[in-house]
Amino acid sequence: MHRLAAARDWVAGHWPGRAARLENSLATYLALTLRGRHTRWCIGVRFTLAASHAWTTTAPGPLGESTGLDRPLRTTVSVGSPYLTCENEEES
């Protein structure tokens, strides 16, 4: 899964158009879901810098995100596996 995130970031760096967190996280969610992985696509906020954010969550946690109590993620909308949560595990 981390190789997929690395490939996504590489492609986004070479894409001539916009490739922000929303597009990158959706591409990751679709790729993992099509491969049969339990994933959840999350849209919400990150309060440390007070910014809107989008990310993909797998069983180990948010994919490609720095997690922890100092950078909390809060979900507004999520799609995907009902067995996963979008927030950091330490805060739940």
N, CA, C and O of each residue as an XYZ file, in Angstrom:
368
protein
N       0.814     -1.189      0.000
C       0.000      0.000      0.000
C       0.862      1.258      0.000
O       0.494      2.274     -0.590
N       2.011      1.180      0.666
C       2.877      2.356      0.682
C       3.536      2.581     -0.676
O       3.842      3.717     -1.038
N       3.756      1.503     -1.425
C       4.281      1.666     -2.783
C       3.266      2.373     -3.668
O       3.635      3.169     -4.531
N       1.986      2.082     -3.454
C       0.937      2.770     -4.211
C       0.928      4.258     -3.876
O       0.801      5.090     -4.774
N       1.060      4.600     -2.608
C       1.094      6.011     -2.202
C       2.312      6.715     -2.802
O       2.213      7.865     -3.230
N       3.457      6.032     -2.836
C       4.660      6.622     -3.430
C       4.478      6.832     -4.934
O       4.884      7.862     -5.473
N       3.872      5.864     -5.605
C       3.606      5.998     -7.042
C       2.639      7.144     -7.307
O       2.829      7.915     -8.248
N       1.598      7.259     -6.477
C       0.640      8.356     -6.601
C       1.334      9.703     -6.478
O       1.075     10.608     -7.272
N       2.213      9.847     -5.494
C       2.924     11.110     -5.288
C       3.860     11.427     -6.448
O       4.009     12.588     -6.827
N       4.492     10.397     -7.014
C       5.382     10.615     -8.150
C       4.590     11.106     -9.363
O       4.988     12.065    -10.026
N       3.474     10.446     -9.646
C       2.645     10.847    -10.789
C       2.116     12.268    -10.591
O       2.102     13.060    -11.533
N       1.680     12.597     -9.365
C       1.155     13.940     -9.088
C       2.213     15.008     -9.334
O       1.890     16.113     -9.768
N       3.477     14.686     -9.058
C       4.562     15.643     -9.287
C       4.840     15.890    -10.754
O       5.407     16.923    -11.109
N       4.452     14.963    -11.610
C       4.689     15.092    -13.049
C       3.423     15.431    -13.836
O       3.476     15.608    -15.053
N       2.301     15.520    -13.153
C       1.027     15.817    -13.816
C       0.969     17.311    -14.121
O       1.250     18.120    -13.236
N       0.608     17.709    -15.366
C       0.610     19.134    -15.714
C      -0.544     19.925    -15.090
O      -0.477     21.151    -15.006
N      -1.586     19.242    -14.661
C      -2.734     19.935    -14.070
C      -2.681     19.906    -12.556
O      -1.629     19.682    -11.958
N      -3.822     20.133    -11.951
C      -3.911     20.141    -10.498
C      -3.910     18.705     -9.968
O      -4.630     17.845    -10.474
N      -3.108     18.466     -8.964
C      -3.092     17.173     -8.280
C      -2.911     17.463     -6.796
O      -1.804     17.376     -6.266
N      -4.001     17.805     -6.139
C      -3.961     18.135     -4.720
C      -4.435     16.940     -3.900
O      -4.682     15.867     -4.449
N      -4.560     17.120     -2.608
C      -4.933     16.034     -1.699
C      -6.255     15.377     -2.068
O      -6.386     14.158     -1.953
N      -7.225     16.149     -2.505
C      -8.521     15.572     -2.860
C      -8.375     14.569     -3.997
O      -8.865     13.443     -3.901
N      -7.708     14.969     -5.066
C      -7.521     14.092     -6.214
C      -6.631     12.896     -5.866
O      -6.925     11.765     -6.255
N      -5.549     13.148     -5.137
C      -4.619     12.068     -4.782
C      -5.274     11.037     -3.869
O      -5.101      9.834     -4.066
N      -6.016     11.497     -2.881
C      -6.645     10.550     -1.960
C      -7.740      9.745     -2.652
O      -7.908      8.560     -2.367
N      -8.486     10.377     -3.559
C      -9.514      9.647     -4.303
C      -8.890      8.600     -5.223
O      -9.401      7.484     -5.325
N      -7.802      8.945     -5.885
C      -7.113      7.979     -6.749
C      -6.605      6.795     -5.939
O      -6.703      5.654     -6.389
N      -6.063      7.047     -4.751
C      -5.580      5.979     -3.879
C      -6.728      5.092     -3.421
O      -6.622      3.865     -3.440
N      -7.827      5.719     -3.010
C      -9.006      4.966     -2.563
C      -9.523      4.050     -3.666
O      -9.786      2.872     -3.422
N      -9.672      4.585     -4.882
C     -10.185      3.788     -5.994
C      -9.243      2.636     -6.347
O      -9.690      1.515     -6.588
N      -7.937      2.917     -6.376
C      -6.968      1.872     -6.717
C      -6.983      0.748     -5.683
O      -6.976     -0.427     -6.050
N      -7.002      1.090     -4.414
C      -7.010      0.057     -3.373
C      -8.331     -0.703     -3.338
O      -8.343     -1.916     -3.132
N      -9.442      0.000     -3.537
C     -10.750     -0.658     -3.538
C     -10.868     -1.633     -4.708
O     -11.389     -2.737     -4.548
N     -10.391     -1.232     -5.871
C     -10.433     -2.120     -7.031
C      -9.553     -3.360     -6.840
O      -9.776     -4.389     -7.478
N      -8.559     -3.254     -5.962
C      -7.700     -4.408     -5.656
C      -8.257     -5.242     -4.517
O      -7.628     -6.214     -4.100
N      -9.437     -4.877     -4.003
C     -10.081     -5.662     -2.961
C      -9.628     -5.342     -1.544
O      -9.871     -6.130     -0.630
N      -8.982     -4.213     -1.346
C      -8.505     -3.828     -0.006
C      -9.587     -3.068      0.739
O     -10.369     -2.340      0.127
N      -9.639     -3.229      2.052
C     -10.552     -2.446      2.882
C      -9.968     -1.048      3.053
O      -8.928     -0.873      3.687
N     -10.642     -0.067      2.487
C     -10.179      1.317      2.580
C     -11.358      2.227      2.871
O     -12.518      1.840      2.731
N     -11.034      3.438      3.279
C     -12.054      4.452      3.529
C     -11.494      5.775      3.041
O     -10.374      6.146      3.395
N     -12.271      6.495      2.222
C     -11.882      7.804      1.710
C     -12.509      8.846      2.614
O     -13.721      8.831      2.828
N     -11.710      9.743      3.143
C     -12.153     10.704      4.145
C     -11.904     12.137      3.689
O     -10.842     12.456      3.155
N     -12.885     12.982      3.903
C     -12.756     14.412      3.650
C     -13.073     15.115      4.957
O     -14.081     14.820      5.598
N     -12.226     16.032      5.347
C     -12.436     16.729      6.609
C     -11.442     17.856      6.794
O     -11.110     18.573      5.851
N     -10.968     18.002      8.027
C     -10.035     19.085      8.344
C      -8.882     18.552      9.178
O      -8.977     17.515      9.835
N      -7.813     19.291      9.125
C      -6.653     19.083      9.995
C      -6.501     20.387     10.761
O      -6.273     21.436     10.158
N      -6.626     20.336     12.081
C      -6.719     21.549     12.876
C      -5.405     22.240     13.184
O      -5.421     23.421     13.529
N      -4.280     21.574     13.079
C      -3.012     22.216     13.408
C      -2.791     23.460     12.563
O      -2.405     24.509     13.078
N      -3.034     23.340     11.282
C      -2.896     24.484     10.388
C      -4.251     24.979      9.902
O      -4.321     25.822      9.008
N      -5.313     24.467     10.478
C      -6.688     24.852     10.121
C      -6.910     24.835      8.615
O      -7.180     25.871      8.007
N      -6.796     23.668      8.027
C      -6.947     23.546      6.583
C      -7.854     22.372      6.247
O      -7.898     21.375      6.969
N      -8.581     22.506      5.130
C      -9.359     21.365      4.651
C      -8.376     20.296      4.189
O      -7.249     20.592      3.790
N      -8.831     19.046      4.253
C      -7.907     17.957      3.970
C      -8.696     16.750      3.464
O      -9.884     16.617      3.760
N      -8.049     15.883      2.712
C      -8.633     14.620      2.259
C      -7.559     13.563      2.375
O      -6.386     13.830      2.114
N      -7.959     12.343      2.772
C      -6.996     11.274      2.958
C      -7.678      9.925      2.798
O      -8.905      9.829      2.795
N      -6.864      8.888      2.665
C      -7.341      7.518      2.570
C      -6.858      6.761      3.794
O      -5.693      6.866      4.177
N      -7.757      5.994      4.408
C      -7.412      5.218      5.588
C      -7.451      3.735      5.260
O      -8.353      3.260      4.570
N      -6.459      3.011      5.765
C      -6.411      1.554      5.695
C      -6.329      1.036      7.128
O      -6.354      1.828      8.070
N      -6.233     -0.271      7.306
C      -6.206     -0.846      8.654
C      -5.105     -0.269      9.550
O      -5.372     -0.026     10.727
N      -3.882     -0.037      9.056
C      -2.863      0.535      9.941
C      -3.122      2.000     10.299
O      -2.570      2.489     11.285
N      -3.934      2.702      9.537
C      -4.212      4.116      9.808
C      -4.195      4.933      8.530
O      -4.170      4.373      7.434
N      -4.209      6.255      8.658
C      -4.195      7.122      7.482
C      -2.950      6.864      6.628
O      -1.831      6.867      7.139
N      -3.148      6.644      5.341
C      -2.065      6.276      4.431
C      -1.304      7.511      3.973
O      -1.885      8.421      3.384
N       0.001      7.541      4.246
C       0.841      8.642      3.811
C       0.661      9.921      4.603
O       1.072     10.989      4.147
N       0.059      9.837      5.773
C      -0.179     11.012      6.615
C       0.657     10.926      7.875
O       0.846      9.847      8.435
N       1.157     12.069      8.318
C       1.808     12.095      9.628
C       0.699     12.125     10.667
O      -0.128     13.037     10.674
N       0.682     11.143     11.530
C      -0.396     11.030     12.509
C       0.125     11.355     13.898
O       1.333     11.449     14.116
N      -0.769     11.522     14.801
C      -0.406     11.800     16.184
C      -1.312     12.856     16.767
O      -2.123     13.465     16.069
N      -1.162     13.059     18.043
C      -2.021     14.015     18.735
C      -1.744     15.460     18.336
O      -2.608     16.322     18.499
N      -0.546     15.734     17.813
C      -0.214     17.106     17.422
C      -0.779     17.487     16.050
O      -0.772     18.667     15.697
N      -1.263     16.525     15.274
C      -1.833     16.800     13.944
C      -3.152     16.055     13.789
O      -3.237     15.128     12.983
N      -4.179     16.434     14.539
C      -5.437     15.685     14.506
C      -6.186     15.828     13.184
O      -6.175     16.885     12.554
N      -6.830     14.748     12.787
C      -7.682     14.727     11.599
C      -9.129     14.599     12.059
O      -9.426     13.788     12.936
N     -10.015     15.372     11.490
C     -11.441     15.281     11.802
C     -12.216     15.125     10.501
O     -12.010     15.878      9.549
N     -13.104     14.144     10.470
C     -13.840     13.786      9.261
C     -15.151     14.545      9.147
O     -15.878     14.699     10.129
N     -15.447     15.016      7.946
C     -16.740     15.604      7.629
C     -17.569     14.607      6.821
O     -18.747     14.397      7.108
N     -16.950     13.995      5.810
C     -17.608     13.016      4.930
C     -16.650     11.853      4.724
O     -15.445     12.056      4.572
N     -17.186     10.629      4.719
C     -16.334      9.479      4.425
C     -17.120      8.447      3.619
O     -18.342      8.347      3.725
N     -16.387      7.686      2.813
C     -16.960      6.656      1.956
C     -16.074      5.429      2.062
O     -14.848      5.543      2.050
N     -16.682      4.257      2.164
C     -15.881      3.047      2.129
C     -16.210      2.064      3.219
O     -17.336      2.011      3.713
N     -15.221      1.291      3.588
C     -15.376      0.198      4.536
C     -15.907      0.675      5.881
O     -15.342      1.590      6.480
N     -16.997      0.060      6.366
C     -17.546      0.460      7.660
C     -16.694     -0.013      8.827
O     -16.965      0.355      9.970
N     -15.673     -0.817      8.569
C     -14.838     -1.359      9.629
C     -13.671     -0.451      9.992
O     -12.928     -0.746     10.928
N     -13.501      0.646      9.266
C     -12.384      1.542      9.496
C     -12.875      2.900      9.969
O     -13.985      3.316      9.636
N     -12.052      3.589     10.743
C     -12.347      4.945     11.168
C     -11.379      5.894     10.469
O     -10.266      5.497     10.126
N     -11.780      7.114     10.258
C     -10.929      8.074      9.560
C     -10.008      8.833     10.505
O      -8.952      9.308     10.086
N     -10.390      8.956     11.768
C      -9.592      9.719     12.705
C      -8.377      8.928     13.168
O      -8.306      7.714     12.981
N      -7.432      9.620     13.769
C      -6.250      8.981     14.339
C      -6.686      8.012     15.412
O      -7.591      8.318     16.188
N      -6.062      6.851     15.472
C      -6.442      5.823     16.440
C      -6.258      6.288     17.877
O      -7.043      5.909     18.746
N      -5.221      7.115     18.152
C      -4.940      7.528     19.517
C      -6.058      8.391     20.096
O      -6.223      8.449     21.314
N      -6.822      9.057     19.245
C      -7.821      9.998     19.702
C      -9.185      9.374     19.863
O     -10.048      9.969     20.508
N      -9.418      8.200     19.305
C     -10.738      7.586     19.308
C     -11.111      7.052     20.674
O     -12.199      6.502     20.846
